[in-house]
């Protein structure tokens, strides 16, 4: 199907870009346009299945950050939320970075502002700021070192034990890191991802009760992570089957599991990559309503529009980018990548 015909089907309505399905014709045109424009397409694990399948690389934030930093193509098309595309621009300031819909935000990134971080730092002089990569460029510029859920424990463990740590913005990931590092001089910002926070302990407990032979894969941003550890610690569920994992870690664990069924506590887009990694395993969501509306704004129509019109381009103030780059580069240097590359 010709580009003009496809473009004519795109309806820019109030809820996003629609009018096109992820057909083989769409996929062929996306690939053709990407080659023509020297573009590489990156997609996060929470994207729609058809977006994941068309991407050149699919992964978690850490894996995609590394790929963005090393990309040889002149254009990076980032199918994810806005802070991820910003991070790609920070790492590749001379490249064109596009996001198919600039309105794709993040409730977790919005839970702390640069002014709030400045005030927190002023109250805690000498502390090291560790920011989850799910933050704005302005927050990253005020950060000592960034992290993802793949390497948050390793990042905090790498800091001198006598140096206080300010960890932000996710309170559930922060609690997980503090629990594993046993670090007492660590303060945690009270932010959360609305999707992960909504996967609660009661749901996990009930699912575990009714699926006693399943493995449990739980993202550390989830509100149920503590409940998962409680179930294991109290002997209500075999400890070796309870795994607190980043999305990239889930891919690796899926390939290694001996379980016939796995209960997954994270955004439901993750199920697509898990099922591809281990097609003989029955992966089921702990909460099948855990869908991020921002991630799902990157539709087939939005991606096609992005490649045809060169929209939406992501810009980061050069001074901010230079400061943020230091904290992001430190993140990339610590820990192992994940994401099913």
HELIX and SHEET records of a PDB file:
HELIX    1   1 UNK A    3  UNK A    8  1                                   6    
HELIX    2   2 UNK A   24  UNK A   36  1                                  13    
HELIX    3   3 UNK A   49  UNK A   54  1                                   6    
HELIX    4   4 UNK A   61  UNK A   70  1                                  10    
HELIX    5   5 UNK A   82  UNK A   91  1                                  10    
HELIX    6   6 UNK A  109  UNK A  111  5                                   3    
HELIX    7   7 UNK A  114  UNK A  123  1                                  10    
HELIX    8   8 UNK A  137  UNK A  141  1                                   5    
HELIX    9   9 UNK A  152  UNK A  157  1                                   6    
HELIX   10  10 UNK A  171  UNK A  181  1                                  11    
HELIX   11  11 UNK A  194  UNK A  197  1                                   4    
HELIX   12  12 UNK A  201  UNK A  210  1                                  10    
HELIX   13  13 UNK A  225  UNK A  233  1                                   9    
HELIX   14  14 UNK A  239  UNK A  241  5                                   3    
HELIX   15  15 UNK A  247  UNK A  256  1                                  10    
HELIX   16  16 UNK A  270  UNK A  277  1                                   8    
HELIX   17  17 UNK A  295  UNK A  297  5                                   3    
HELIX   18  18 UNK A  300  UNK A  309  1                                  10    
HELIX   19  19 UNK A  318  UNK A  333  1                                  16    
SHEET    1   A 2 UNK A  11  UNK A  13  0                                        
SHEET    2   A 2 UNK A  16  UNK A  18 -1                                        
SHEET    1   B 4 UNK A  57  UNK A  59  0                                        
SHEET    2   B 4 UNK A  39  UNK A  44  1                                        
SHEET    3   B 4 UNK A  75  UNK A  79  1                                        
SHEET    4   B 4 UNK A  96  UNK A  98  1                                        
SHEET    1   C 4 UNK A 145  UNK A 147  0                                        
SHEET    2   C 4 UNK A 128  UNK A 132  1                                        
SHEET    3   C 4 UNK A 165  UNK A 168  1                                        
SHEET    4   C 4 UNK A 186  UNK A 188  1                                        
SHEET    1   D 4 UNK A 242  UNK A 244  0                                        
SHEET    2   D 4 UNK A 215  UNK A 218  1                                        
SHEET    3   D 4 UNK A 261  UNK A 265  1                                        
SHEET    4   D 4 UNK A 282  UNK A 285  1                                        
END                                                                             
